[in-house]
Amino acid sequence: MNHIPAVTGEQMAEVDRIMIRELGVDVLQLMEVAGRAVAAFARDKMLGGDARGKRVLIICGTGGNGGDGMVAARFLHGWGAIVDVWLSQRPDPNRGIAAHQLAILERMSVPVSDAAMLPTLPNADLLIDALLGFSLTGPPTGTAAALIRAANAHPAPVLAVDLPSGLTATDGTPLEPCIRATSTLTLALPKTGLLSDAARPVAGEIRVADIGVPPAVYRRFGLEIGSLFARGGVVPLV
C-alpha cells in the first residue's frame, strides 16, 4: 500500500486554514464529509454493516471534533440507529459550528444530554468519542474529563474521532485522563502523535479517512500522499 505521511497538530490547523481561507471550502462542508465518514465507518466496521436498532452513544465537545460527532449522530439516526448524544457542555449559540449541528439534532429530536450532572452512561453497542481534537493543549478537565472516565468504564467498544480525547496530536502523550479506544478513525492524515509508542495502548486499530483535502495542500509541507485514497475513502494505518 502507499506510504502514509503524518502531520503535526500545527500542520493540520494550517491545512484547515488553507482549505477554508484560500480554497473557499466552507467549514460546514468539511464537517459534513468528516462526520459522514465517521458514521459510515461506525456502521460498516463496528456495527456489523447494519445500523438499524443498534444503540450508539456519542460524547461530544464544543469544537470541531464535537461537530463531527454530531454530524455522525445525524447520519446514524437516519440509518436507523438509536443514538444518544452527551455533551461536555452546550456550545455557545452565538459562535461556532458545533452549535449549528446541535440545533439540527434538537430539531430532529435526537436525544441530547448535558453531562454537567453525569450519571452512569447508558448501555450501548458502540461509543463514539468526539470530545477533543488536535488542538488540545492540556489535560482534560471538568465534564470532559468525567465523560472520558465514564467512557473508559463503559463495556462498549470505543471509536475515537481523529484522536483519542486526551492524546496530544503532535507528540502522542496520553494526558490524564485519556480515552482508551478500540479503533481510531483519523481524518485527512494521521497525526504524528498517533505514531508514538505511548499512543498504541490508547489508539487501538487506526484507520485514515479521506475528507477531500487535495494533494497539493500537503505538498506545501513537503508531503506526498500519492494515490492514497484511490481505492476507497478509508485506509488502514500500518
N, C-alpha and C positions, 0 to 999 in steps of 0.2 A: 504494500500500500504506500501511498505518498507520505513523505516526511511531513509531520505536522509541527510547525513552529509554535512558539508560545509568546504571549505578550505580558508585560507588566501591567499593574493597575493603572499607572500613569499613561502608558501607551493606549490602553483600552479607552480611557477617558478622552484621549486625543482622537481615537477612531470615531467615537461618538460625536465629537465636535465637528470633525470633517464631514461626517455623514449628514449632520443636521445643518451646520452653518454654511458649508461650502457646496455640498451636493444638493441640498434642499430636501432631503428625505425627512419628513416630519417625524418627530419623536413618537407620535402615536402609531405611525407605520411600523417603526422598529419594534415597538412594544407588541403590536398585533402579531408580527412574524415570530417574535420570541415566545410569546405566550402560547400561540398555536403549536409551535414546535414542542414545548413542554407538555401540553395536553396530549398531543399525538404520541409522544414517547411514553407518557404515562399509560395511555390506553394500550398501545401496541406491545410494550415490553414489560409492563408491571401490572397490568390488569387483564392479562390473558387475551388481548386483542378485542375485547368487548367491554365497553364501559357501563353497559346497562345494569342498573341495580347495584353497582359497586359503590361503596362508601369511600369518599375521598375527603380527607381533612387537609386544608391548605392554610399554613400560617404565613401571614403577610406583614411586611413592614410598610413604611410610608414613602419609600423611594421607588426607583425604577424596578428593583427586584420584586418589591411588593406588587407593583403594577403588572409585571409579567405574570405573577401568580394569580392575580385577579382575572386577567385575560384567560389564562388556563382554566380557571374556575368556570368562566362563562362557556367555553367550548365543551368542557367535560359535562357540565349541566345540560347543554344542548344534546349531547350524545347519550344521555340517559343515566349518568352517574348521580348519586346522591351526595351533593357537595356541601361541606361546611367550611366557611372561611373564618379564621380567627385573626384579629388584628392586634399588633403590638400596641398601637394607638391609632386613633382616627386621623387620616391625613387632613391637613389644613385645606378647607374647601376653597380658599382664595388663591391657592397656588399649588402647582404640582399636578402631574398627570395621574398619580395614584388616586387622588380624589375623584377624578373623572371616571376612572374604572370602577371605583367603589359605587358611585352614583348609578352606573349601569346595572351592577349586580343588585342593588337595592330595588331598582325599578323592575328587575326580573324576579324579585322575591327569592333570590338565593340567600340562604341563611348566613348572616354575618354577625359575629360576636366580638365584643370588646374584651380583651384579655386582662384588663386592669384588675378585675377580681377573678383571677384564673382558677377555675375548678379543675378537676381531672378532665383531660381531653377525652372526647367521646370515642367509641370504638370506630375503627375504620379498616378498610382493606389496603389503603395507601395513605401515607402522609407526605405532603409536598412542602418542602422548606423554601419559602420565598421571602425570608425576613431581611437579610442583609447581603449586600453585593460587594463589588470590587472596591468601593470607596471606604470600606471600614477602616477606621483609624485607631480604635481602642477596643478593649474588651466590651462585649455586650453587657448592658445594664438594664435594670428595671424590668418592664414586662417582656422585652425582647429576650432577656436572659431567662426569665421564668418560662417562656414558651420553648426555648431551646432545651431547658432541663426537662420540661414535660414531654417534649418530642423524643428525647433520648430514653425516657422511661416508657414510652409507648411501644406496644408489641408489633405495630405495623411496620412494613418496610418503608424506608425514607428515601425520597427523591429530592436531591438538592438542586436548586436552580442556580446555575453558573458556578457557584462555590458553596460549600457548606457554611452556613452562617457561623461566624466566629473564626473562620480561617482567613488569614491575611493573604491578599491576592498576589503580592509580589514575592514575598519570601516564604510563604507557606507555613507560618507559625499558627498552630491552633491555640487561640486565646481561650480564656476560661469565662463562660462555658463555650463549647463549640459543638455544633451538630455532628453526630456520627451517622453518615449517610450510607445507605445500601448502594445507591448509584448517584452520580453527579452528571447532570447534563449541562456542560459548559457552553456558553454562547459565543459564536463568531470564531474564536480561537481559544485554546486552553490558556489559562492564566499561569504565569511561571510558578506561582506558589503551589499549584496542583502537582508539579513535578518533584516537589521536595519529598525527602524520606518521611518527614514529620506529617505530611498530608495523607500518606497512604492509609493509616488506620481510620481516618475520618471521611475520606472522599469516596471510598468504595470503588465500584467499577465506573470508569469515566468515559463518557462519550461527548462528542463535539457536534453542535447543531449549527447549521448554516442559517444566518439571519440576513443574508443578502449584502454583505459588505464586499464591494468589488476588490479583486486582487490588487488593483493599482493603489488602493489606500494602504495596504500593507507594505507595498514597495517603498513607501516613504520612510519606513523603519528598517529597510533592507531585508524584508521578509518575503519569501516566495511561497505561495500555497499551491501552485500548480493546479492540477485538476482535482483538488481535494474532494469536492462535493459533486463530481460529475456523475456518479452512480447513485447518489442518494443524499438526502438532506441531513443525515446523522451518520457519523463515522466513529468507530472506536478509537480511543487513545491507547496505543500500545507502547 
